[in-house]
Amino acid sequence: MARYLANKNTKEIHDLNNEQENCQINEIKPEHRMPLDSLGEVIKYIRNYGYNGCIWCFPQYHTDLKRIYHH
Ligand SMILES: [Zn+2]
C-alpha cells in the first residue's frame, strides 16, 4: 500500500503514516484518490501540479514551497 494519498479534488496530499482525524480520509471519494508511493512523487506533484501537503498530517509540505526547494 502506498504511503501517501493525494486528493485530486482538493489537491491535498496526506501522509498515511501520520493520519489525523481531521484528514477525513474516509470522506475522500474513490475517484479522487491517487496513491503516491514515494516522497519524490509527492514533491513532483507539489512542484509541478499545484498539490499541497495536508496541514494536519503533512505540515512540512503545506503551502510553503520554498521550504521544499531548499530541502
Ligand atoms: Zn492529512
N, CA, C, O and the ligand as a Tripos MOL2 file, in Angstrom:
@<TRIPOS>MOLECULE
protein
  285   283    72     0     0
PROTEIN
NO_CHARGES

@<TRIPOS>ATOM
      1 N           0.8390   -1.2010    0.0000 N.3       1 MET1
      2 CA          0.0000    0.0000    0.0000 C.3       1 MET1
      3 C           0.8770    1.2550    0.0000 C.2       1 MET1
      4 O           1.9100    1.3210    0.6660 O.2       1 MET1
      5 N           0.4290    2.2380   -0.7660 N.am      2 ALA2
      6 CA          1.1850    3.4820   -0.8670 C.3       2 ALA2
      7 C           1.1410    4.2390    0.4620 C.2       2 ALA2
      8 O           0.1520    4.1970    1.1930 O.2       2 ALA2
      9 N           2.2280    4.9210    0.7440 N.am      3 ARG3
     10 CA          2.2790    5.6670    1.9940 C.3       3 ARG3
     11 C           1.4940    6.9720    1.9200 C.2       3 ARG3
     12 O           0.9240    7.4170    2.9160 O.2       3 ARG3
     13 N           1.4670    7.5810    0.7430 N.am      4 TYR4
     14 CA          0.8380    8.8940    0.5930 C.3       4 TYR4
     15 C          -0.4250    8.7870   -0.2460 C.2       4 TYR4
     16 O          -0.5300    7.9570   -1.1490 O.2       4 TYR4
     17 N          -1.3790    9.6500    0.0780 N.am      5 LEU5
     18 CA         -2.6260    9.6520   -0.6760 C.3       5 LEU5
     19 C          -2.9700   11.0810   -1.0850 C.2       5 LEU5
     20 O          -3.1730   11.9510   -0.2380 O.2       5 LEU5
     21 N          -3.0320   11.3080   -2.3830 N.am      6 ALA6
     22 CA         -3.4100   12.6250   -2.8870 C.3       6 ALA6
     23 C          -4.9000   12.6540   -3.1850 C.2       6 ALA6
     24 O          -5.4690   11.6930   -3.7050 O.2       6 ALA6
     25 N          -5.5190   13.7800   -2.8430 N.am      7 ASN7
     26 CA         -6.9180   14.0120   -3.1640 C.3       7 ASN7
     27 C          -6.9530   14.8990   -4.4150 C.2       7 ASN7
     28 O          -6.5880   16.0730   -4.3630 O.2       7 ASN7
     29 N          -7.3920   14.3280   -5.5240 N.am      8 LYS8
     30 CA         -7.3660   15.0560   -6.7930 C.3       8 LYS8
     31 C          -8.3750   16.1950   -6.8090 C.2       8 LYS8
     32 O          -8.2650   17.1030   -7.6340 O.2       8 LYS8
     33 N          -9.3430   16.1640   -5.9220 N.am      9 ASN9
     34 CA        -10.3590   17.2060   -5.8500 C.3       9 ASN9
     35 C          -9.8300   18.4410   -5.1240 C.2       9 ASN9
     36 O          -9.9720   19.5600   -5.6150 O.2       9 ASN9
     37 N          -9.2180   18.2380   -3.9510 N.am     10 THR10
     38 CA         -8.7110   19.3640   -3.1560 C.3      10 THR10
     39 C          -7.2370   19.6270   -3.4090 C.2      10 THR10
     40 O          -6.7020   20.6550   -2.9930 O.2      10 THR10
     41 N          -6.5810   18.6970   -4.0920 N.am     11 LYS11
     42 CA         -5.1390   18.7700   -4.3630 C.3      11 LYS11
     43 C          -4.3260   18.7880   -3.0650 C.2      11 LYS11
     44 O          -3.2930   19.4500   -2.9680 O.2      11 LYS11
     45 N          -4.8130   18.0550   -2.0870 N.am     12 GLU12
     46 CA         -4.0580   17.8790   -0.8540 C.3      12 GLU12
     47 C          -3.4480   16.4910   -0.8430 C.2      12 GLU12
     48 O          -4.0320   15.5290   -1.3420 O.2      12 GLU12
     49 N          -2.2610   16.4100   -0.2620 N.am     13 ILE13
     50 CA         -1.6000   15.1130   -0.1450 C.3      13 ILE13
     51 C          -1.4800   14.7550    1.3310 C.2      13 ILE13
     52 O          -0.9970   15.5530    2.1340 O.2      13 ILE13
     53 N          -1.9180   13.5640    1.6800 N.am     14 HIS14
     54 CA         -1.8800   13.0960    3.0610 C.3      14 HIS14
     55 C          -0.7660   12.0820    3.2470 C.2      14 HIS14
     56 O          -0.4750   11.2830    2.3570 O.2      14 HIS14
     57 N          -0.1450   12.1270    4.4250 N.am     15 ASP15
     58 CA          0.8450   11.1280    4.8180 C.3      15 ASP15
     59 C           0.1140   10.1120    5.6860 C.2      15 ASP15
     60 O          -0.2090   10.3910    6.8410 O.2      15 ASP15
     61 N          -0.1420    8.9530    5.1370 N.am     16 LEU16
     62 CA         -0.9760    7.9780    5.8380 C.3      16 LEU16
     63 C          -0.2930    7.4010    7.0830 C.2      16 LEU16
     64 O          -0.9550    6.8390    7.9550 O.2      16 LEU16
     65 N           1.0130    7.5430    7.1580 N.am     17 ASN17
     66 CA          1.7140    7.1110    8.3790 C.3      17 ASN17
     67 C           1.4550    8.0580    9.5400 C.2      17 ASN17
     68 O           1.7500    7.7410   10.6920 O.2      17 ASN17
     69 N           0.9050    9.2140    9.2280 N.am     18 ASN18
     70 CA          0.6710   10.2400   10.2450 C.3      18 ASN18
     71 C          -0.7730   10.7370   10.1760 C.2      18 ASN18
     72 O          -1.0590   11.8880   10.5050 O.2      18 ASN18
     73 N          -1.6640    9.8680    9.7500 N.am     19 GLU19
     74 CA         -3.0540   10.2570    9.5260 C.3      19 GLU19
     75 C          -3.6960   10.7980   10.7990 C.2      19 GLU19
     76 O          -3.5540   10.2170   11.8750 O.2      19 GLU19
     77 N          -4.4060   11.9210   10.6610 N.am     20 GLN20
     78 CA         -5.1090   12.5530   11.7770 C.3      20 GLN20
     79 C          -6.6150   12.4820   11.5190 C.2      20 GLN20
     80 O          -7.0710   12.3060   10.3890 O.2      20 GLN20
     81 N          -7.3620   12.6260   12.6040 N.am     21 GLU21
     82 CA         -8.8180   12.5900   12.4600 C.3      21 GLU21
     83 C          -9.3100   13.6720   11.4880 C.2      21 GLU21
     84 O         -10.2350   13.4520   10.7060 O.2      21 GLU21
     85 N          -8.6700   14.8410   11.5580 N.am     22 ASN22
     86 CA         -9.0730   15.9680   10.7120 C.3      22 ASN22
     87 C          -8.8590   15.7210    9.2220 C.2      22 ASN22
     88 O          -9.4430   16.4130    8.3870 O.2      22 ASN22
     89 N          -8.0350   14.7520    8.8890 N.am     23 CYS23
     90 CA         -7.7820   14.4700    7.4650 C.3      23 CYS23
     91 C          -9.0450   13.9670    6.7730 C.2      23 CYS23
     92 O          -9.2440   14.2090    5.5820 O.2      23 CYS23
     93 N          -9.8750   13.2840    7.5020 N.am     24 GLN24
     94 CA        -11.1140   12.7260    6.9540 C.3      24 GLN24
     95 C         -10.8600   11.9310    5.6720 C.2      24 GLN24
     96 O         -11.5230   12.1070    4.6500 O.2      24 GLN24
     97 N          -9.8850   11.0670    5.7800 N.am     25 ILE25
     98 CA         -9.5040   10.2210    4.6450 C.3      25 ILE25
     99 C         -10.7110    9.4370    4.1320 C.2      25 ILE25
    100 O         -10.8720    9.2490    2.9260 O.2      25 ILE25
    101 N         -11.5400    8.9930    5.0390 N.am     26 ASN26
    102 CA        -12.6940    8.1780    4.6500 C.3      26 ASN26
    103 C         -13.6960    8.9390    3.7900 C.2      26 ASN26
    104 O         -14.5070    8.3510    3.0750 O.2      26 ASN26
    105 N         -13.6150   10.2830    3.8810 N.am     27 GLU27
    106 CA        -14.5520   11.1080    3.1110 C.3      27 GLU27
    107 C         -14.1080   11.3170    1.6710 C.2      27 GLU27
    108 O         -14.8810   11.8080    0.8490 O.2      27 GLU27
    109 N         -12.8820   10.9510    1.3620 N.am     28 ILE28
    110 CA        -12.3700   11.1620    0.0020 C.3      28 ILE28
    111 C         -12.9920   10.1290   -0.9290 C.2      28 ILE28
    112 O         -12.8980    8.9250   -0.6900 O.2      28 ILE28
    113 N         -13.6160   10.6040   -1.9720 N.am     29 LYS29
    114 CA        -14.2680    9.6980   -2.9050 C.3      29 LYS29
    115 C         -13.2270    8.8740   -3.6570 C.2      29 LYS29
    116 O         -12.1390    9.3590   -3.9690 O.2      29 LYS29
    117 N         -13.5730    7.6360   -3.9390 N.am     30 PRO30
    118 CA        -12.6200    6.7500   -4.6300 C.3      30 PRO30
    119 C         -12.0520    7.3740   -5.9060 C.2      30 PRO30
    120 O         -10.8730    7.1930   -6.2080 O.2      30 PRO30
    121 N         -12.8800    8.1070   -6.6570 N.am     31 GLU31
    122 CA        -12.3920    8.6780   -7.9160 C.3      31 GLU31
    123 C         -11.4470    9.8610   -7.7030 C.2      31 GLU31
    124 O         -10.7930   10.3150   -8.6420 O.2      31 GLU31
    125 N         -11.3790   10.3540   -6.4730 N.am     32 HIS32
    126 CA        -10.4700   11.4560   -6.1720 C.3      32 HIS32
    127 C          -9.1690   10.9770   -5.5260 C.2      32 HIS32
    128 O          -8.2740   11.7790   -5.2580 O.2      32 HIS32
    129 N          -9.0680    9.6820   -5.2780 N.am     33 ARG33
    130 CA         -7.8860    9.1490   -4.5800 C.3      33 ARG33
    131 C          -6.7680    8.8220   -5.5580 C.2      33 ARG33
    132 O          -6.9720    8.1480   -6.5680 O.2      33 ARG33
    133 N          -5.5930    9.3140   -5.2330 N.am     34 MET34
    134 CA         -4.4260    8.9820   -6.0490 C.3      34 MET34
    135 C          -3.2710    8.6040   -5.1150 C.2      34 MET34
    136 O          -2.6790    9.4800   -4.4850 O.2      34 MET34
    137 N          -2.9510    7.3320   -5.0230 N.am     35 PRO35
    138 CA         -1.8650    6.9030   -4.1480 C.3      35 PRO35
    139 C          -0.5140    7.3120   -4.7200 C.2      35 PRO35
    140 O          -0.2860    7.2460   -5.9280 O.2      35 PRO35
    141 N           0.3740    7.7350   -3.8300 N.am     36 LEU36
    142 CA          1.7450    8.0850   -4.2260 C.3      36 LEU36
    143 C           2.6940    7.2690   -3.3570 C.2      36 LEU36
    144 O           2.5660    7.2390   -2.1330 O.2      36 LEU36
    145 N           3.6470    6.6110   -4.0060 N.am     37 ASP37
    146 CA          4.4880    5.6630   -3.2790 C.3      37 ASP37
    147 C           5.6540    6.2920   -2.5500 C.2      37 ASP37
    148 O           6.0860    5.7950   -1.5100 O.2      37 ASP37
    149 N           6.1710    7.3950   -3.0960 N.am     38 SER38
    150 CA          7.4180    7.9190   -2.5360 C.3      38 SER38
    151 C           7.3340    9.4220   -2.3330 C.2      38 SER38
    152 O           6.4880   10.1060   -2.9110 O.2      38 SER38
    153 N           8.2320    9.9120   -1.4990 N.am     39 LEU39
    154 CA          8.3160   11.3490   -1.2620 C.3      39 LEU39
    155 C           8.6950   12.0780   -2.5500 C.2      39 LEU39
    156 O           8.2790   13.2160   -2.7710 O.2      39 LEU39
    157 N           9.4770   11.4260   -3.3890 N.am     40 GLY40
    158 CA          9.8340   12.0150   -4.6770 C.3      40 GLY40
    159 C           8.6050   12.3160   -5.5200 C.2      40 GLY40
    160 O           8.5120   13.3700   -6.1490 O.2      40 GLY40
    161 N           7.6610   11.3750   -5.5240 N.am     41 GLU41
    162 CA          6.4100   11.5700   -6.2530 C.3      41 GLU41
    163 C           5.6280   12.7390   -5.6580 C.2      41 GLU41
    164 O           5.0820   13.5780   -6.3760 O.2      41 GLU41
    165 N           5.5900   12.7680   -4.3340 N.am     42 VAL42
    166 CA          4.8640   13.8300   -3.6310 C.3      42 VAL42
    167 C           5.4170   15.1910   -4.0280 C.2      42 VAL42
    168 O           4.6640   16.1070   -4.3550 O.2      42 VAL42
    169 N           6.7270   15.3120   -3.9960 N.am     43 ILE43
    170 CA          7.3680   16.5980   -4.3020 C.3      43 ILE43
    171 C           7.1140   16.9840   -5.7550 C.2      43 ILE43
    172 O           6.9140   18.1570   -6.0700 O.2      43 ILE43
    173 N           7.1230   15.9960   -6.6290 N.am     44 LYS44
    174 CA          6.8380   16.2550   -8.0430 C.3      44 LYS44
    175 C           5.4400   16.8570   -8.2050 C.2      44 LYS44
    176 O           5.2570   17.8170   -8.9530 O.2      44 LYS44
    177 N           4.4690   16.2960   -7.5130 N.am     45 TYR45
    178 CA          3.0980   16.7950   -7.6420 C.3      45 TYR45
    179 C           2.9350   18.1730   -7.0060 C.2      45 TYR45
    180 O           2.1690   19.0050   -7.4930 O.2      45 TYR45
    181 N           3.6600   18.4050   -5.9160 N.am     46 ILE46
    182 CA          3.5790   19.7110   -5.2740 C.3      46 ILE46
    183 C           4.2190   20.7760   -6.1690 C.2      46 ILE46
    184 O           3.6820   21.8730   -6.3260 O.2      46 ILE46
    185 N           5.3500   20.4440   -6.7410 N.am     47 ARG47
    186 CA          6.0700   21.4270   -7.5570 C.3      47 ARG47
    187 C           5.3940   21.6880   -8.8890 C.2      47 ARG47
    188 O           5.3030   22.8310   -9.3350 O.2      47 ARG47
    189 N           4.9210   20.6270   -9.5210 N.am     48 ASN48
    190 CA          4.5030   20.7490  -10.9170 C.3      48 ASN48
    191 C           3.0040   20.8200  -11.1210 C.2      48 ASN48
    192 O           2.5420   21.3350  -12.1400 O.2      48 ASN48
    193 N           2.2370   20.3120  -10.1700 N.am     49 TYR49
    194 CA          0.8020   20.1760  -10.4390 C.3      49 TYR49
    195 C          -0.0670   20.8750   -9.4090 C.2      49 TYR49
    196 O          -1.2700   20.6250   -9.3470 O.2      49 TYR49
    197 N           0.5220   21.7480   -8.5990 N.am     50 GLY50
    198 CA         -0.2710   22.5690   -7.6990 C.3      50 GLY50
    199 C          -0.8130   21.8520   -6.4780 C.2      50 GLY50
    200 O          -1.7480   22.3310   -5.8360 O.2      50 GLY50
    201 N          -0.2300   20.7010   -6.1510 N.am     51 TYR51
    202 CA         -0.6600   19.9940   -4.9430 C.3      51 TYR51
    203 C           0.0020   20.5910   -3.7210 C.2      51 TYR51
    204 O           0.9670   21.3470   -3.8260 O.2      51 TYR51
    205 N          -0.5380   20.2370   -2.5410 N.am     52 ASN52
    206 CA         -0.1260   20.8460   -1.2930 C.3      52 ASN52
    207 C          -0.1850   19.7870   -0.2020 C.2      52 ASN52
    208 O          -1.0940   18.9570   -0.1910 O.2      52 ASN52
    209 N           0.7700   19.8080    0.7080 N.am     53 GLY53
    210 CA          0.7130   18.8740    1.8210 C.3      53 GLY53
    211 C          -0.4430   19.2090    2.7400 C.2      53 GLY53
    212 O          -0.7500   20.3810    2.9570 O.2      53 GLY53
    213 N          -1.0820   18.1900    3.2800 N.am     54 CYS54
    214 CA         -2.1810   18.3980    4.2280 C.3      54 CYS54
    215 C          -1.6570   19.0840    5.4870 C.2      54 CYS54
    216 O          -0.6150   18.7100    6.0270 O.2      54 CYS54
    217 N          -2.3920   20.0850    5.9400 N.am     55 ILE55
    218 CA         -1.9210   20.8480    7.1100 C.3      55 ILE55
    219 C          -1.9080   20.0010    8.3790 C.2      55 ILE55
    220 O          -1.1590   20.2960    9.3110 O.2      55 ILE55
    221 N          -2.7240   18.9540    8.4250 N.am     56 TRP56
    222 CA         -2.8370   18.1510    9.6380 C.3      56 TRP56
    223 C          -1.7730   17.0630    9.7200 C.2      56 TRP56
    224 O          -1.1340   16.8910   10.7580 O.2      56 TRP56
    225 N          -1.5880   16.3380    8.6380 N.am     57 CYS57
    226 CA         -0.7060   15.1760    8.7200 C.3      57 CYS57
    227 C           0.6190   15.3860    7.9960 C.2      57 CYS57
    228 O           1.5360   14.5760    8.1300 O.2      57 CYS57
    229 N           0.7220   16.4570    7.2380 N.am     58 PHE58
    230 CA          1.8910   16.6340    6.3840 C.3      58 PHE58
    231 C           2.3000   18.1100    6.3430 C.2      58 PHE58
    232 O           2.5720   18.6570    5.2740 O.2      58 PHE58
    233 N           2.3420   18.7570    7.5310 N.am     59 PRO59
    234 CA          2.5230   20.2180    7.5730 C.3      59 PRO59
    235 C           3.8610   20.6850    7.0020 C.2      59 PRO59
    236 O           3.9880   21.8250    6.5560 O.2      59 PRO59
    237 N           4.8520   19.8040    7.0170 N.am     60 GLN60
    238 CA          6.1530   20.2310    6.4850 C.3      60 GLN60
    239 C           6.1070   20.4780    4.9780 C.2      60 GLN60
    240 O           7.0090   21.0930    4.4090 O.2      60 GLN60
    241 N           5.0240   19.9790    4.3300 N.am     61 TYR61
    242 CA          4.8620   20.2330    2.8980 C.3      61 TYR61
    243 C           3.6210   21.0630    2.6120 C.2      61 TYR61
    244 O           3.1150   21.0820    1.4900 O.2      61 TYR61
    245 N           3.1360   21.7480    3.6430 N.am     62 HIS62
    246 CA          1.9490   22.5740    3.4630 C.3      62 HIS62
    247 C           2.3360   23.9790    2.9980 C.2      62 HIS62
    248 O           3.0610   24.6960    3.6870 O.2      62 HIS62
    249 N           1.8400   24.3580    1.8210 N.am     63 THR63
    250 CA          1.9050   25.7160    1.2860 C.3      63 THR63
    251 C           3.3010   26.2670    1.0050 C.2      63 THR63
    252 O           3.5670   26.7500   -0.0960 O.2      63 THR63
    253 N           4.1800   26.2000    1.9810 N.am     64 ASP64
    254 CA          5.4560   26.9050    1.8620 C.3      64 ASP64
    255 C           6.4040   26.1460    0.9380 C.2      64 ASP64
    256 O           7.1860   25.3010    1.3750 O.2      64 ASP64
    257 N           6.3120   26.4700   -0.3460 N.am     65 LEU65
    258 CA          7.1220   25.7640   -1.3340 C.3      65 LEU65
    259 C           8.6120   25.9990   -1.1580 C.2      65 LEU65
    260 O           9.4280   25.1350   -1.4800 O.2      65 LEU65
    261 N           8.9550   27.1500   -0.6550 N.am     66 LYS66
    262 CA         10.3920   27.4810   -0.5300 C.3      66 LYS66
    263 C          11.1020   26.4650    0.3460 C.2      66 LYS66
    264 O          12.2650   26.1300    0.1240 O.2      66 LYS66
    265 N          10.3800   25.9860    1.3410 N.am     67 ARG67
    266 CA         10.9750   25.0290    2.2430 C.3      67 ARG67
    267 C          11.3840   23.7420    1.4860 C.2      67 ARG67
    268 O          12.3850   23.0990    1.8030 O.2      67 ARG67
    269 N          10.5830   23.4070    0.4980 N.am     68 ILE68
    270 CA         10.8890   22.2050   -0.2660 C.3      68 ILE68
    271 C          12.0940   22.4400   -1.1700 C.2      68 ILE68
    272 O          12.9930   21.6040   -1.2640 O.2      68 ILE68
    273 N          12.0930   23.5830   -1.8240 N.am     69 TYR69
    274 CA         13.1920   23.8550   -2.7520 C.3      69 TYR69
    275 C          14.5400   23.9250   -2.0450 C.2      69 TYR69
    276 O          15.5790   23.6340   -2.6380 O.2      69 TYR69
    277 N          14.5120   24.3110   -0.7840 N.am     70 HIS70
    278 CA         15.7770   24.4250   -0.0410 C.3      70 HIS70
    279 C          16.0720   23.1790    0.7690 C.2      70 HIS70
    280 O          16.9860   23.1730    1.5930 O.2      70 HIS70
    281 N          15.3110   22.1320    0.5420 N.am     71 HIS71
    282 CA         15.4840   20.8990    1.3040 C.3      71 HIS71
    283 C          16.8440   20.2870    1.0330 C.2      71 HIS71
    284 O          17.1710   19.2380    1.5890 O.2      71 HIS71
    285 ZN         -3.9450   14.7370    6.1770 Zn       72 ZN72
@<TRIPOS>BOND
     1     1     2 1
     2     2     3 1
     3     3     4 2
     4     3     5 am
     5     5     6 1
     6     6     7 1
     7     7     8 2
     8     7     9 am
     9     9    10 1
    10    10    11 1
    11    11    12 2
    12    11    13 am
    13    13    14 1
    14    14    15 1
    15    15    16 2
    16    15    17 am
    17    17    18 1
    18    18    19 1
    19    19    20 2
    20    19    21 am
    21    21    22 1
    22    22    23 1
    23    23    24 2
    24    23    25 am
    25    25    26 1
    26    26    27 1
    27    27    28 2
    28    27    29 am
    29    29    30 1
    30    30    31 1
    31    31    32 2
    32    31    33 am
    33    33    34 1
    34    34    35 1
    35    35    36 2
    36    35    37 am
    37    37    38 1
    38    38    39 1
    39    39    40 2
    40    39    41 am
    41    41    42 1
    42    42    43 1
    43    43    44 2
    44    43    45 am
    45    45    46 1
    46    46    47 1
    47    47    48 2
    48    47    49 am
    49    49    50 1
    50    50    51 1
    51    51    52 2
    52    51    53 am
    53    53    54 1
    54    54    55 1
    55    55    56 2
    56    55    57 am
    57    57    58 1
    58    58    59 1
    59    59    60 2
    60    59    61 am
    61    61    62 1
    62    62    63 1
    63    63    64 2
    64    63    65 am
    65    65    66 1
    66    66    67 1
    67    67    68 2
    68    67    69 am
    69    69    70 1
    70    70    71 1
    71    71    72 2
    72    71    73 am
    73    73    74 1
    74    74    75 1
    75    75    76 2
    76    75    77 am
    77    77    78 1
    78    78    79 1
    79    79    80 2
    80    79    81 am
    81    81    82 1
    82    82    83 1
    83    83    84 2
    84    83    85 am
    85    85    86 1
    86    86    87 1
    87    87    88 2
    88    87    89 am
    89    89    90 1
    90    90    91 1
    91    91    92 2
    92    91    93 am
    93    93    94 1
    94    94    95 1
    95    95    96 2
    96    95    97 am
    97    97    98 1
    98    98    99 1
    99    99   100 2
   100    99   101 am
   101   101   102 1
   102   102   103 1
   103   103   104 2
   104   103   105 am
   105   105   106 1
   106   106   107 1
   107   107   108 2
   108   107   109 am
   109   109   110 1
   110   110   111 1
   111   111   112 2
   112   111   113 am
   113   113   114 1
   114   114   115 1
   115   115   116 2
   116   115   117 am
   117   117   118 1
   118   118   119 1
   119   119   120 2
   120   119   121 am
   121   121   122 1
   122   122   123 1
   123   123   124 2
   124   123   125 am
   125   125   126 1
   126   126   127 1
   127   127   128 2
   128   127   129 am
   129   129   130 1
   130   130   131 1
   131   131   132 2
   132   131   133 am
   133   133   134 1
   134   134   135 1
   135   135   136 2
   136   135   137 am
   137   137   138 1
   138   138   139 1
   139   139   140 2
   140   139   141 am
   141   141   142 1
   142   142   143 1
   143   143   144 2
   144   143   145 am
   145   145   146 1
   146   146   147 1
   147   147   148 2
   148   147   149 am
   149   149   150 1
   150   150   151 1
   151   151   152 2
   152   151   153 am
   153   153   154 1
   154   154   155 1
   155   155   156 2
   156   155   157 am
   157   157   158 1
   158   158   159 1
   159   159   160 2
   160   159   161 am
   161   161   162 1
   162   162   163 1
   163   163   164 2
   164   163   165 am
   165   165   166 1
   166   166   167 1
   167   167   168 2
   168   167   169 am
   169   169   170 1
   170   170   171 1
   171   171   172 2
   172   171   173 am
   173   173   174 1
   174   174   175 1
   175   175   176 2
   176   175   177 am
   177   177   178 1
   178   178   179 1
   179   179   180 2
   180   179   181 am
   181   181   182 1
   182   182   183 1
   183   183   184 2
   184   183   185 am
   185   185   186 1
   186   186   187 1
   187   187   188 2
   188   187   189 am
   189   189   190 1
   190   190   191 1
   191   191   192 2
   192   191   193 am
   193   193   194 1
   194   194   195 1
   195   195   196 2
   196   195   197 am
   197   197   198 1
   198   198   199 1
   199   199   200 2
   200   199   201 am
   201   201   202 1
   202   202   203 1
   203   203   204 2
   204   203   205 am
   205   205   206 1
   206   206   207 1
   207   207   208 2
   208   207   209 am
   209   209   210 1
   210   210   211 1
   211   211   212 2
   212   211   213 am
   213   213   214 1
   214   214   215 1
   215   215   216 2
   216   215   217 am
   217   217   218 1
   218   218   219 1
   219   219   220 2
   220   219   221 am
   221   221   222 1
   222   222   223 1
   223   223   224 2
   224   223   225 am
   225   225   226 1
   226   226   227 1
   227   227   228 2
   228   227   229 am
   229   229   230 1
   230   230   231 1
   231   231   232 2
   232   231   233 am
   233   233   234 1
   234   234   235 1
   235   235   236 2
   236   235   237 am
   237   237   238 1
   238   238   239 1
   239   239   240 2
   240   239   241 am
   241   241   242 1
   242   242   243 1
   243   243   244 2
   244   243   245 am
   245   245   246 1
   246   246   247 1
   247   247   248 2
   248   247   249 am
   249   249   250 1
   250   250   251 1
   251   251   252 2
   252   251   253 am
   253   253   254 1
   254   254   255 1
   255   255   256 2
   256   255   257 am
   257   257   258 1
   258   258   259 1
   259   259   260 2
   260   259   261 am
   261   261   262 1
   262   262   263 1
   263   263   264 2
   264   263   265 am
   265   265   266 1
   266   266   267 1
   267   267   268 2
   268   267   269 am
   269   269   270 1
   270   270   271 1
   271   271   272 2
   272   271   273 am
   273   273   274 1
   274   274   275 1
   275   275   276 2
   276   275   277 am
   277   277   278 1
   278   278   279 1
   279   279   280 2
   280   279   281 am
   281   281   282 1
   282   282   283 1
   283   283   284 2
@<TRIPOS>SUBSTRUCTURE
     1 MET1         2 RESIDUE 1 A MET
     2 ALA2         6 RESIDUE 1 A ALA
     3 ARG3        10 RESIDUE 1 A ARG
     4 TYR4        14 RESIDUE 1 A TYR
     5 LEU5        18 RESIDUE 1 A LEU
     6 ALA6        22 RESIDUE 1 A ALA
     7 ASN7        26 RESIDUE 1 A ASN
     8 LYS8        30 RESIDUE 1 A LYS
     9 ASN9        34 RESIDUE 1 A ASN
    10 THR10       38 RESIDUE 1 A THR
    11 LYS11       42 RESIDUE 1 A LYS
    12 GLU12       46 RESIDUE 1 A GLU
    13 ILE13       50 RESIDUE 1 A ILE
    14 HIS14       54 RESIDUE 1 A HIS
    15 ASP15       58 RESIDUE 1 A ASP
    16 LEU16       62 RESIDUE 1 A LEU
    17 ASN17       66 RESIDUE 1 A ASN
    18 ASN18       70 RESIDUE 1 A ASN
    19 GLU19       74 RESIDUE 1 A GLU
    20 GLN20       78 RESIDUE 1 A GLN
    21 GLU21       82 RESIDUE 1 A GLU
    22 ASN22       86 RESIDUE 1 A ASN
    23 CYS23       90 RESIDUE 1 A CYS
    24 GLN24       94 RESIDUE 1 A GLN
    25 ILE25       98 RESIDUE 1 A ILE
    26 ASN26      102 RESIDUE 1 A ASN
    27 GLU27      106 RESIDUE 1 A GLU
    28 ILE28      110 RESIDUE 1 A ILE
    29 LYS29      114 RESIDUE 1 A LYS
    30 PRO30      118 RESIDUE 1 A PRO
    31 GLU31      122 RESIDUE 1 A GLU
    32 HIS32      126 RESIDUE 1 A HIS
    33 ARG33      130 RESIDUE 1 A ARG
    34 MET34      134 RESIDUE 1 A MET
    35 PRO35      138 RESIDUE 1 A PRO
    36 LEU36      142 RESIDUE 1 A LEU
    37 ASP37      146 RESIDUE 1 A ASP
    38 SER38      150 RESIDUE 1 A SER
    39 LEU39      154 RESIDUE 1 A LEU
    40 GLY40      158 RESIDUE 1 A GLY
    41 GLU41      162 RESIDUE 1 A GLU
    42 VAL42      166 RESIDUE 1 A VAL
    43 ILE43      170 RESIDUE 1 A ILE
    44 LYS44      174 RESIDUE 1 A LYS
    45 TYR45      178 RESIDUE 1 A TYR
    46 ILE46      182 RESIDUE 1 A ILE
    47 ARG47      186 RESIDUE 1 A ARG
    48 ASN48      190 RESIDUE 1 A ASN
    49 TYR49      194 RESIDUE 1 A TYR
    50 GLY50      198 RESIDUE 1 A GLY
    51 TYR51      202 RESIDUE 1 A TYR
    52 ASN52      206 RESIDUE 1 A ASN
    53 GLY53      210 RESIDUE 1 A GLY
    54 CYS54      214 RESIDUE 1 A CYS
    55 ILE55      218 RESIDUE 1 A ILE
    56 TRP56      222 RESIDUE 1 A TRP
    57 CYS57      226 RESIDUE 1 A CYS
    58 PHE58      230 RESIDUE 1 A PHE
    59 PRO59      234 RESIDUE 1 A PRO
    60 GLN60      238 RESIDUE 1 A GLN
    61 TYR61      242 RESIDUE 1 A TYR
    62 HIS62      246 RESIDUE 1 A HIS
    63 THR63      250 RESIDUE 1 A THR
    64 ASP64      254 RESIDUE 1 A ASP
    65 LEU65      258 RESIDUE 1 A LEU
    66 LYS66      262 RESIDUE 1 A LYS
    67 ARG67      266 RESIDUE 1 A ARG
    68 ILE68      270 RESIDUE 1 A ILE
    69 TYR69      274 RESIDUE 1 A TYR
    70 HIS70      278 RESIDUE 1 A HIS
    71 HIS71      282 RESIDUE 1 A HIS
    72 ZN72       285 GROUP 0 **** ****
